[in-house]
Amino acid sequence: AFGVIADIQFADAEDGHDFGGTRRRYYRHSLRLLQDAVREWAAERPPVGFVLQLGDSIDGLNARRSEAEAALRRVLEALAALPVPVHHAWGNHELYNFSRAQLARSGLCSRPAEGSAGPPDPLCHAYHCSPAAGLRLVVLDAYDLSPLGREPGSALREEALRLLRDKNPNEDLNSPAGLNEPHFVAFNGGFSQAQLDWFNDVLKFSDENQEKVIVMGHLPIHPYASNGVCLAWNYEAALAVIHSHRCVVCVLAGHLHDGAYCLDSHGVHHLTLEGVVETPPESNAFGTMYVYEDKLILKGRGRIADRVMHF
């Protein structure tokens, strides 16, 4: 069993709204909802083996208030009350607050420091591990190809800017208005070819060893597990890698605060979790996933529905 949670987006600030000004965000209260989740995971029997934090742990608001380090410390302290590993995805809000180099030195870096668990780029927060016999977890970095967090002039930053400007002529690169491909906005990102090649090698290994694979990352990679906007730029390339193998059973993502789900044409479950930051104080948004030989069973809390996913 393992815990799942997404888009906490904590800030020690009064409630606010999304970029459109229509959806309420409970910045300060999100920390209490995380603490409630940790208490429930701690009471699970059998105990959870690890937690997946699907990105956007703190809100970009912290950068403007010079409170990023303090906010992150409070989130990490809450998670540390649970004596199990936490696997972190990096989302756009992490990269509004910190550079990649800073994140790589922070408590949000769950990629192993040594060994060949990840791609060649040490600042790409992708890696794999085997939390149980016959099961492999792959963490993807959905902002590997993005201007966010990359040093000015770096090759990947320039490549990302060229791609974004080619696909999005809007003055505001966060606006999908009028786009044929509305997911090409600056608050999304993509996967470098180096990461995709590494991902393919990991899945080949899992095929050969008859493992089941769970993939996690901040961005959805299937349009039916999205609203059409909150989606990785080159989601088709990531899906092509997954569909060329037999081992992946589920892809977990955040970013879209309303959540979504689909079973794709190759039998892979795509589950996008509802976001904590837009969850009212009297509810919550987290879950516990139970792993069986032939299925995953999600026990959801609050906004997250129970779900059985067979494979």
C-alpha positions as CSV (number, residue, x, y, z in Angstrom):
1,A,0.0,0.0,0.0
2,F,1.1,3.6,-0.6
3,G,-0.2,7.1,-0.1
4,V,-1.0,9.5,-3.0
5,I,-1.5,13.3,-2.8
6,A,-1.2,16.2,-5.3
7,D,-1.1,20.0,-5.5
8,I,-0.9,20.9,-1.9
9,Q,0.4,24.4,-2.9
10,F,0.9,25.6,0.7
11,A,1.5,29.2,1.4
12,D,1.1,31.0,4.8
13,A,-1.4,33.4,3.2
14,E,-5.1,34.2,3.2
15,D,-7.3,32.4,0.7
16,G,-6.9,33.5,-2.9
17,H,-8.1,32.4,-6.3
18,D,-6.7,30.7,-9.4
19,F,-5.3,32.7,-12.4
20,G,-8.7,33.1,-13.8
21,G,-10.0,34.5,-10.5
22,T,-12.9,32.1,-10.3
23,R,-11.7,29.2,-8.2
24,R,-10.9,29.6,-4.5
25,R,-7.5,28.4,-3.2
26,Y,-7.1,27.6,0.5
27,Y,-3.4,28.3,0.8
28,R,-2.9,28.2,4.5
29,H,-5.5,25.4,5.1
30,S,-3.8,23.0,2.7
31,L,-1.1,22.3,5.3
32,R,-3.7,21.1,7.8
33,L,-5.2,18.8,5.1
34,L,-1.7,17.4,4.5
35,Q,-1.2,16.8,8.2
36,D,-4.6,15.0,8.4
37,A,-3.5,12.8,5.5
38,V,-0.3,11.9,7.2
39,R,-2.2,10.9,10.4
40,E,-4.5,8.7,8.4
41,W,-1.6,7.0,6.5
42,A,0.2,6.5,9.8
43,A,-2.9,4.6,11.1
44,E,-3.2,2.3,8.1
45,R,-2.9,-1.4,8.8
46,P,-0.9,-2.9,7.2
47,P,1.2,0.3,7.1
48,V,1.8,2.2,3.9
49,G,5.2,1.6,2.4
50,F,5.8,5.0,0.8
51,V,4.0,8.1,-0.3
52,L,3.8,9.7,-3.8
53,Q,3.7,13.5,-3.7
54,L,2.7,14.4,-7.2
55,G,4.1,17.9,-7.3
56,D,3.2,21.6,-6.5
57,S,3.9,21.1,-2.8
58,I,4.1,24.8,-2.3
59,D,2.5,27.7,-4.2
60,G,4.3,30.2,-6.5
61,L,2.9,32.9,-4.2
62,N,5.8,32.1,-1.8
63,A,8.4,33.3,-4.3
64,R,6.7,36.8,-4.4
65,R,6.6,36.9,-0.6
66,S,10.2,35.6,-0.2
67,E,8.8,32.7,1.9
68,A,9.6,29.7,-0.3
69,E,12.1,28.1,2.0
70,A,9.9,28.5,5.1
71,A,6.9,27.1,3.3
72,L,8.8,24.1,2.0
73,R,10.2,23.4,5.4
74,R,6.7,23.2,6.9
75,V,5.5,20.8,4.2
76,L,8.5,18.6,4.5
77,E,8.1,18.6,8.3
78,A,4.5,17.4,8.0
79,L,5.6,14.6,5.6
80,A,8.5,13.6,7.9
81,A,6.0,12.6,10.6
82,L,5.5,9.5,8.5
83,P,8.5,7.2,8.8
84,V,8.5,6.0,5.2
85,P,10.0,7.2,1.9
86,V,8.3,10.0,0.0
87,H,8.8,10.2,-3.7
88,H,8.4,13.7,-5.1
89,A,7.5,14.9,-8.5
90,W,8.6,18.4,-9.5
91,G,5.8,20.7,-10.7
92,N,5.6,24.2,-12.1
93,H,5.1,25.7,-8.7
94,E,8.3,24.1,-7.3
95,L,10.0,25.8,-10.3
96,Y,8.4,29.2,-9.7
97,N,10.1,29.1,-6.3
98,F,13.4,27.4,-6.9
99,S,16.0,26.7,-9.6
100,R,16.7,23.1,-10.6
101,A,20.0,23.4,-8.8
102,Q,18.3,24.5,-5.6
103,L,15.7,21.7,-5.8
104,A,18.4,19.1,-6.4
105,R,19.9,20.2,-3.0
106,S,16.5,20.3,-1.2
107,G,14.3,17.8,0.6
108,L,12.2,17.6,-2.6
109,C,15.0,15.7,-4.4
110,S,14.1,12.1,-3.9
111,R,16.3,10.9,-6.8
112,P,19.1,8.7,-5.5
113,A,22.4,10.6,-5.2
114,E,24.4,7.8,-6.6
115,G,24.0,4.9,-9.1
116,S,22.3,4.7,-12.5
117,A,18.7,5.1,-11.3
118,G,18.1,8.2,-13.5
119,P,18.9,9.9,-16.8
120,P,22.4,11.2,-17.5
121,D,21.4,14.8,-16.5
122,P,21.8,15.0,-12.7
123,L,19.3,17.9,-12.7
124,C,16.6,15.8,-14.3
125,H,14.4,14.6,-11.5
126,A,13.5,11.2,-13.0
127,Y,14.4,7.9,-11.5
128,H,13.1,4.4,-10.9
129,C,13.1,2.0,-7.9
130,S,11.5,-1.3,-6.9
131,P,9.5,-0.8,-3.7
132,A,8.4,-4.5,-3.7
133,A,9.2,-7.7,-5.6
134,G,7.6,-7.6,-9.1
135,L,6.8,-3.9,-8.8
136,R,8.7,-0.9,-10.2
137,L,8.0,2.8,-9.7
138,V,9.1,5.3,-12.3
139,V,9.2,9.0,-11.5
140,L,9.1,11.2,-14.6
141,D,10.3,14.9,-14.8
142,A,7.5,16.6,-16.8
143,Y,9.4,19.9,-16.8
144,D,12.7,18.5,-18.0
145,L,12.0,20.4,-21.3
146,S,10.8,23.8,-20.0
147,P,12.1,27.3,-19.5
148,L,11.2,27.0,-15.8
149,G,14.1,26.4,-13.5
150,R,16.7,26.2,-16.2
151,E,19.7,28.5,-16.4
152,P,19.5,31.3,-19.0
153,G,21.2,30.2,-22.1
154,S,21.1,26.5,-21.4
155,A,20.4,24.2,-24.3
156,L,17.2,22.7,-22.9
157,R,15.9,26.1,-21.9
158,E,16.5,27.5,-25.4
159,E,14.9,24.4,-27.0
160,A,11.9,24.8,-24.8
161,L,11.4,28.5,-25.6
162,R,11.7,27.8,-29.3
163,L,9.1,25.1,-29.2
164,L,6.8,27.1,-27.0
165,R,7.0,30.2,-29.2
166,D,6.5,28.2,-32.3
167,K,3.3,26.6,-30.9
168,N,2.0,29.6,-28.9
169,P,2.0,33.1,-30.6
170,N,0.2,34.7,-27.6
171,E,1.8,37.6,-25.8
172,D,1.0,35.7,-22.6
173,L,2.6,32.3,-23.0
174,N,0.4,31.0,-20.1
175,S,-2.7,31.7,-22.3
176,P,-4.2,28.9,-24.4
177,A,-6.5,31.3,-26.2
178,G,-6.9,30.5,-29.9
179,L,-4.4,27.7,-29.9
180,N,-4.9,24.5,-32.0
181,E,-2.9,22.7,-29.3
182,P,-3.9,24.5,-26.1
183,H,-1.5,22.4,-23.9
184,F,1.4,24.5,-25.3
185,V,1.5,27.0,-22.5
186,A,4.3,27.9,-20.2
187,F,2.8,26.4,-17.0
188,N,3.1,23.0,-18.7
189,G,6.4,21.4,-19.9
190,G,7.7,18.3,-21.6
191,F,10.2,15.4,-21.7
192,S,13.7,15.7,-23.2
193,Q,14.7,13.0,-25.7
194,A,17.3,11.8,-23.3
195,Q,14.7,11.2,-20.6
196,L,12.4,9.4,-23.1
197,D,15.3,7.1,-24.2
198,W,16.1,6.4,-20.5
199,F,12.4,5.7,-19.8
200,N,12.3,3.2,-22.7
201,D,15.3,1.4,-21.3
202,V,13.7,1.1,-17.9
203,L,10.5,-0.3,-19.3
204,K,12.4,-2.8,-21.4
205,F,14.1,-4.0,-18.2
206,S,10.7,-4.4,-16.5
207,D,9.3,-6.3,-19.5
208,E,12.2,-8.7,-19.4
209,N,11.8,-9.2,-15.6
210,Q,7.9,-9.5,-15.8
211,E,7.4,-6.5,-13.5
212,K,4.4,-4.3,-13.1
213,V,5.2,-0.6,-13.4
214,I,3.5,2.5,-11.9
215,V,4.5,5.8,-13.4
216,M,4.2,9.1,-11.7
217,G,4.8,12.7,-12.7
218,H,3.2,16.1,-12.3
219,L,1.6,16.4,-15.7
220,P,-1.0,14.1,-17.2
221,I,0.2,12.3,-20.4
222,H,-3.2,11.3,-21.8
223,P,-5.7,13.9,-23.2
224,Y,-8.6,12.0,-21.7
225,A,-7.0,12.2,-18.2
226,S,-6.8,16.0,-18.7
227,N,-9.0,18.9,-19.7
228,G,-7.0,19.4,-22.9
229,V,-4.9,22.2,-21.5
230,C,-3.2,20.6,-18.4
231,L,-1.1,18.1,-20.4
232,A,2.5,17.4,-21.1
233,W,3.7,19.1,-24.3
234,N,5.0,15.9,-26.0
235,Y,2.6,13.6,-24.3
236,E,2.3,11.5,-27.5
237,A,6.0,10.6,-27.2
238,A,5.7,9.5,-23.6
239,L,2.6,7.4,-24.5
240,A,4.5,5.9,-27.4
241,V,7.2,4.6,-25.1
242,I,4.6,3.2,-22.7
243,H,2.6,1.5,-25.4
244,S,5.7,-0.1,-26.9
245,H,6.0,-2.2,-23.7
246,R,3.6,-4.4,-21.7
247,C,4.6,-3.6,-18.1
248,V,3.0,-0.2,-17.3
249,V,-0.4,-0.6,-15.5
250,C,-1.0,2.9,-14.2
251,V,0.1,6.6,-14.7
252,L,-0.5,8.9,-11.7
253,A,-0.5,12.7,-12.2
254,G,-1.6,16.0,-10.6
255,H,-1.7,19.6,-12.0
256,L,-5.4,19.5,-13.0
257,H,-7.1,20.3,-9.7
258,D,-10.5,18.8,-10.8
259,G,-8.9,15.4,-11.3
260,A,-9.6,13.0,-14.2
261,Y,-9.4,9.4,-15.2
262,C,-9.3,7.2,-18.3
263,L,-8.4,3.6,-19.3
264,D,-6.5,3.9,-22.6
265,S,-6.6,1.7,-25.7
266,H,-3.6,-0.3,-24.4
267,G,-5.2,-1.1,-21.0
268,V,-3.2,1.5,-19.1
269,H,-5.0,3.4,-16.3
270,H,-4.4,7.2,-16.2
271,L,-5.4,8.8,-12.9
272,T,-5.1,12.5,-12.3
273,L,-5.6,13.4,-8.6
274,E,-7.7,16.3,-7.4
275,G,-5.7,19.1,-5.9
276,V,-5.5,19.8,-2.2
277,V,-5.2,23.6,-2.6
278,E,-8.7,23.9,-4.0
279,T,-10.3,21.5,-1.4
280,P,-12.6,23.2,1.1
281,P,-11.5,23.0,4.8
282,E,-14.2,20.5,5.7
283,S,-13.1,18.0,3.1
284,N,-9.7,16.6,1.9
285,A,-8.0,15.2,-1.3
286,F,-5.7,12.2,-0.8
287,G,-5.8,8.4,-1.0
288,T,-4.3,5.1,-0.2
289,M,-3.5,2.7,-3.1
290,Y,-3.5,-1.0,-2.4
291,V,-1.4,-3.1,-4.8
292,Y,-2.5,-6.6,-5.7
293,E,-1.3,-9.1,-8.3
294,D,-4.0,-8.2,-10.8
295,K,-5.4,-4.8,-9.7
296,L,-4.9,-1.5,-7.9
297,I,-7.6,-0.4,-5.4
298,L,-7.7,3.2,-4.5
299,K,-9.3,4.2,-1.2
300,G,-10.0,7.9,-1.7
301,R,-10.7,10.6,1.0
302,G,-12.9,13.6,0.5
303,R,-12.9,14.7,-3.2
304,I,-11.0,11.6,-4.4
305,A,-13.3,8.7,-5.3
306,D,-12.7,5.1,-4.5
307,R,-11.5,3.2,-7.6
308,V,-10.6,-0.3,-8.7
309,M,-8.2,-0.6,-11.6
310,H,-7.7,-4.1,-13.0
311,F,-4.8,-5.2,-15.2
